[in-house]
Amino acid sequence: MLKYRFTRQALAFLKKIPPKHAQQIVAKIEKLASDQNSVPSIQLEGFPHLRRGKSGEYRFIFQFTEGTVTVYVLKIGKRNDGEVYKHLEQLAGD
């Protein structure tokens, strides 16, 4: 099983949404950590190290870090607005 970490921003978002939705997102990420191919994800165009996955009405942006087997969850947001994609240039550089 891989490790997984959340950015402070992602954790803050999880605390703001209904607990049931937060649990569903975390369950998806745990599943992803147990098997990289268990959750459908798409590579983000223009960001070769970033991928996006979805859980219900939410989308999460993540990457697998090199050298360690860690799922690094960068951002979580609603699927129906573009907020989750804002400032990806800054995230990709971290």
MIBA-393405 format. One line per 2 residues: their letters; for each residue x, y, z of N, C-alpha, C, CB. Coordinates in pm, 1 decimal. Last residue first. Glycine has a CB too. Layout:
A = X:Y:Z:X:Y:Z:X:Y:Z:X:Y:Z; ...;
END
This chain:
DG = 568.8:2261.1:-686.5:597.8:2217.9:-546.9:653.7:2078.9:-541.8:472.3:2223.9:-460.9; 490.2:2307.5:-943.1:628.8:2336.0:-908.9:666.8:2290.0:-770.9:654.9:2480.8:-920.6;
AL = 225.1:2253.4:-947.4:311.7:2164.9:-1023.4:457.3:2186.6:-987.0:291.3:2185.8:-1172.3; 120.5:2468.9:-805.0:117.8:2335.0:-745.9:216.2:2241.8:-815.4:-23.3:2276.7:-753.0;
QE = 152.6:2680.3:-984.6:219.5:2685.1:-854.4:227.0:2546.4:-792.6:146.5:2781.2:-759.6; -12.5:2594.8:-1190.6:129.9:2617.6:-1218.2:208.0:2618.5:-1087.5:151.1:2751.0:-1295.0;
LH = -268.2:2593.3:-1088.7:-198.9:2464.9:-1103.1:-49.6:2482.6:-1130.1:-261.9:2384.0:-1215.5; -447.0:2805.6:-1043.0:-314.1:2807.7:-979.2:-240.7:2673.4:-986.5:-328.2:2848.5:-834.1;
KY = -749.5:2629.5:-1085.3:-678.7:2757.0:-1071.7:-546.9:2735.8:-998.6:-765.8:2860.6:-996.9; -892.6:2395.9:-1081.8:-783.0:2405.7:-1178.1:-703.5:2535.7:-1167.1:-837.2:2392.7:-1317.2;
VE = -1096.4:2425.5:-903.1:-995.2:2324.3:-871.7:-873.9:2335.9:-964.1:-1055.7:2183.9:-882.2; -1269.0:2610.5:-1027.7:-1185.4:2651.2:-914.3:-1072.0:2553.2:-887.1:-1270.5:2665.5:-790.0;
GD = -1452.9:2568.9:-1226.8:-1311.8:2558.4:-1261.1:-1217.2:2590.1:-1147.8:-1282.3:2647.3:-1373.6; -1727.8:2356.0:-1133.6:-1666.4:2487.6:-1151.8:-1516.7:2469.9:-1173.3:-1694.1:2580.2:-1029.4;
NR = -1818.2:2096.5:-1102.4:-1890.3:2183.3:-1193.7:-1837.7:2326.6:-1200.8:-2032.3:2186.0:-1154.9; -1671.5:1962.2:-910.0:-1650.1:1927.5:-1050.7:-1711.9:2029.9:-1144.2:-1707.3:1790.1:-1080.3;
KG = -1512.4:2128.6:-636.0:-1634.5:2087.9:-706.4:-1604.0:2061.9:-852.4:-1744.4:2195.3:-693.3; -1189.2:2003.3:-524.4:-1290.9:2105.2:-550.2:-1409.7:2047.3:-621.5:-1233.4:2218.7:-631.3;
IK = -863.3:1975.6:-400.8:-994.6:1913.5:-411.3:-1094.3:2025.7:-435.1:-1030.8:1829.6:-282.5; -513.3:1922.3:-453.9:-629.6:2008.9:-450.1:-756.7:1927.5:-463.0:-622.2:2113.7:-560.3;
LV = -311.9:1728.1:-408.6:-281.9:1869.9:-412.1:-403.2:1958.5:-390.5:-219.0:1903.8:-541.6; -205.0:1445.5:-263.6:-328.9:1510.9:-305.9:-309.3:1661.5:-294.2:-451.3:1463.0:-219.9;
YV = 15.8:1216.9:-348.8:18.4:1351.3:-293.2:-102.6:1426.5:-346.2:151.2:1425.4:-328.9; 99.5:904.5:-272.4:-3.8:976.3:-346.9:-14.8:1112.0:-278.0:-144.3:897.5:-349.2;
TV = 419.7:771.8:-279.4:325.8:855.5:-206.8:226.5:916.0:-303.8:399.1:965.3:-128.4; 676.3:612.4:-281.8:544.9:572.8:-330.2:439.0:645.8:-247.0:526.2:417.4:-322.3;
TG = 958.2:794.5:-395.1:878.8:736.1:-287.6:743.1:700.2:-346.0:864.7:834.3:-165.4; 1057.7:852.3:-647.8:1148.5:805.6:-544.8:1077.3:745.8:-423.9:1235.5:918.1:-500.7;
ET = 804.6:1095.1:-711.5:915.5:1010.6:-758.6:1002.7:969.7:-640.1:1000.9:1085.2:-865.9; 459.8:1086.7:-624.1:592.9:1145.0:-614.7:697.9:1043.7:-656.8:620.5:1194.5:-472.3;
FQ = 179.8:1118.5:-812.3:260.8:1016.9:-746.9:402.2:1072.8:-743.2:253.9:876.7:-822.0; -71.2:1365.5:-752.1:46.8:1316.6:-823.6:109.7:1204.8:-743.5:149.2:1430.6:-848.7;
FI = -397.8:1515.9:-805.4:-295.8:1445.0:-728.8:-176.2:1411.8:-817.3:-353.9:1316.6:-667.1; -703.8:1666.6:-750.5:-582.0:1673.0:-830.2:-472.0:1608.5:-746.2:-545.6:1822.1:-871.1;
FR = -1043.3:1571.2:-753.3:-919.1:1592.1:-678.2:-801.0:1582.0:-773.3:-905.4:1489.0:-562.4; -1380.0:1678.0:-755.1:-1263.4:1637.4:-832.9:-1140.5:1661.4:-745.4:-1253.9:1716.6:-969.9;
YE = -1719.2:1591.8:-669.6:-1589.7:1654.8:-643.3:-1481.1:1596.1:-732.5:-1551.1:1638.2:-496.0; -1953.9:1453.9:-672.2:-1953.5:1584.5:-736.5:-1821.4:1659.6:-717.9:-2066.9:1667.6:-682.7;
GS = -1793.1:1147.2:-670.1:-1923.0:1215.4:-666.2:-1916.1:1346.8:-740.5:-1968.0:1239.1:-521.8; -1477.6:1198.1:-733.4:-1556.2:1129.6:-631.6:-1687.4:1205.2:-619.8:-1480.4:1122.2:-493.1;
KG = -1209.1:1166.3:-965.8:-1333.9:1223.4:-918.7:-1402.0:1132.2:-818.3:-1426.4:1250.8:-1035.1; -880.6:1288.2:-1048.8:-975.2:1180.8:-1022.7:-1104.2:1244.2:-975.0:-919.8:1078.9:-918.1;
RR = -602.1:1381.3:-1242.1:-726.6:1417.5:-1175.7:-813.4:1293.6:-1160.3:-801.6:1527.3:-1254.6; -249.1:1441.2:-1211.6:-362.1:1361.6:-1258.3:-486.7:1411.3:-1185.5:-338.6:1207.7:-1233.8;
LH = 69.1:1570.2:-1306.2:-56.0:1582.4:-1232.1:-165.7:1499.0:-1296.3:-99.1:1728.4:-1223.9; 289.7:1566.4:-1464.9:300.1:1495.8:-1336.7:169.8:1497.0:-1257.9:409.7:1557.0:-1252.9;
PF = 235.4:1719.0:-1695.2:260.3:1575.4:-1707.9:267.3:1498.1:-1576.4:386.5:1555.2:-1780.8; 34.2:1942.6:-1779.1:94.8:1913.8:-1649.4:122.6:1763.9:-1641.8:2.1:1960.2:-1531.5;
GE = -91.3:1956.7:-2020.8:3.9:2061.7:-1987.5:74.3:2042.4:-1854.8:-65.0:2191.9:-1986.6; -373.5:1791.8:-1903.3:-306.9:1845.2:-2021.6:-216.3:1961.0:-1979.8:-410.8:1891.6:-2128.2;
LQ = -349.6:1551.4:-1654.0:-390.1:1686.7:-1689.3:-306.4:1737.0:-1806.0:-376.6:1781.1:-1568.5; -454.1:1218.0:-1690.7:-341.4:1310.2:-1681.8:-389.0:1447.6:-1727.1:-220.3:1261.1:-1768.0;
IS = -716.9:1079.2:-1504.0:-672.1:1132.4:-1632.6:-556.6:1227.1:-1607.6:-788.0:1204.5:-1708.1; -835.0:776.2:-1353.1:-781.3:911.3:-1346.0:-728.3:950.0:-1483.2:-669.9:922.1:-1238.2;
PV = -1016.7:534.8:-1169.8:-990.1:598.7:-1299.2:-939.3:741.3:-1280.0:-1117.2:599.1:-1386.2; -861.2:340.4:-933.8:-946.9:457.9:-949.2:-915.2:521.2:-1084.0:-926.1:560.6:-831.8;
SN = -677.8:135.7:-953.5:-812.2:104.4:-905.0:-911.0:219.3:-921.4:-805.7:65.3:-760.4; -414.0:171.2:-1013.5:-506.0:155.8:-1125.6:-650.6:132.1:-1082.7:-460.7:42.4:-1212.2;
QD = -275.4:177.8:-774.7:-274.9:297.3:-859.1:-376.0:290.2:-972.8:-137.2:319.0:-915.9; -392.7:63.7:-480.8:-368.2:18.6:-617.7:-383.9:137.6:-711.2:-465.2:-97.2:-657.8;
SA = -390.2:200.9:-243.3:-371.8:56.4:-238.2:-342.5:-1.6:-375.8:-494.9:-9.9:-179.5; -435.9:460.4:-319.3:-308.7:429.1:-254.0:-284.2:278.8:-247.8:-305.9:487.9:-113.3;
LK = -695.2:437.3:-412.2:-589.2:473.7:-506.6:-451.7:438.8:-449.1:-596.3:624.4:-540.5; -820.9:394.7:-169.5:-826.7:291.0:-272.9:-715.5:313.1:-376.0:-965.6:290.6:-342.3;
EI = -772.3:641.2:-53.7:-718.0:520.3:9.6:-715.6:405.4:-90.9:-801.5:481.0:134.5; -922.5:796.5:-227.6:-777.5:816.4:-222.4:-709.7:697.8:-154.6:-743.3:947.0:-148.1;
KA = -1179.6:705.5:-170.8:-1126.4:694.0:-307.6:-974.4:704.3:-306.2:-1186.5:803.5:-399.4; -1196.2:779.8:98.8:-1204.3:637.6:62.6:-1149.1:615.2:-78.5:-1350.9:587.3:71.6;
VI = -1191.0:1057.1:74.8:-1078.8:990.0:140.9:-1078.6:840.8:106.4:-1086.2:1009.9:294.5; -1441.8:1090.6:-47.9:-1319.2:1132.8:-116.2:-1199.3:1060.2:-56.9:-1300.1:1286.1:-105.7;
QQ = -1613.7:994.2:150.9:-1612.9:930.9:19.2:-1485.4:965.3:-57.5:-1736.1:973.9:-61.3; -1563.6:1173.1:358.3:-1531.4:1031.7:376.7:-1524.8:958.3:243.2:-1634.6:965.3:467.6;
AH = -1666.4:1407.4:243.8:-1523.9:1400.2:276.8:-1480.3:1254.6:292.7:-1493.9:1479.7:406.0; -1937.9:1339.0:232.1:-1863.3:1361.9:107.7:-1713.0:1351.4:132.0:-1897.7:1500.1:48.5;
KP = -1995.0:1321.7:506.8:-2017.9:1205.9:420.2:-1937.8:1219.8:290.3:-2168.9:1190.4:389.0; -1942.0:1584.6:603.8:-1857.2:1470.9:641.4:-1873.6:1348.5:551.0:-1886.8:1431.6:783.0;
PI = -1959.2:1850.6:362.6:-2028.4:1755.3:450.3:-1940.5:1632.8:478.9:-2161.9:1710.9:386.6; -1661.4:2064.4:369.8:-1771.4:1996.0:302.3:-1840.3:1898.9:399.0:-1719.9:1920.7:176.9;
KK = -1450.3:2160.8:522.8:-1562.2:2250.1:492.6:-1683.3:2177.3:434.5:-1517.2:2356.8:396.3; -1256.5:1968.1:536.8:-1321.9:2006.0:661.5:-1445.7:2092.0:637.9:-1224.5:2079.9:750.5;
LF = -1164.7:1959.9:275.3:-1234.4:1842.8:329.4:-1310.5:1877.3:457.3:-1134.6:1729.6:356.9; -1032.9:2206.7:264.4:-1152.4:2185.2:183.3:-1232.7:2067.8:238.0:-1114.5:2160.5:35.9;
AL = -818.6:2155.3:433.8:-913.6:2260.7:469.6:-1043.6:2243.3:391.8:-853.2:2400.0:442.5; -686.3:1959.2:283.6:-743.7:1925.2:414.1:-847.3:2028.1:457.7:-633.4:1914.6:519.6;
AQ = -605.9:2115.0:64.0:-696.1:2001.9:43.4:-762.6:1961.2:174.8:-619.8:1882.5:-16.9; -433.4:2297.3:192.6:-549.7:2346.2:120.0:-652.5:2233.9:100.1:-506.9:2404.7:-15.9;
RT = -232.1:2132.0:283.1:-315.4:2202.3:380.7:-444.8:2250.7:315.9:-238.7:2321.1:441.7; -235.3:1828.3:89.3:-186.6:1963.6:116.0:-277.7:2025.2:221.7:-183.3:2051.4:-15.2;
FR = -208.8:1492.6:206.8:-291.4:1601.2:157.0:-218.4:1733.1:180.3:-430.8:1601.5:225.7; -74.6:1172.6:119.5:-70.1:1297.2:195.3:-160.8:1398.8:128.2:75.1:1351.4:206.1;
YK = -27.5:822.4:149.1:-90.1:936.6:84.1:-86.2:1055.5:179.3:-236.0:903.9:41.7; 162.5:531.6:57.7:124.8:634.3:153.6:48.5:741.5:77.5:250.3:694.1:227.1;
LM = 50.1:219.8:-82.1:121.2:346.2:-89.3:78.9:437.0:25.6:96.1:414.7:-224.2; 83.7:-119.4:0.0:0.0:0.0:0.0:87.2:124.4:0.0:-94.7:0.6:121.3;
END
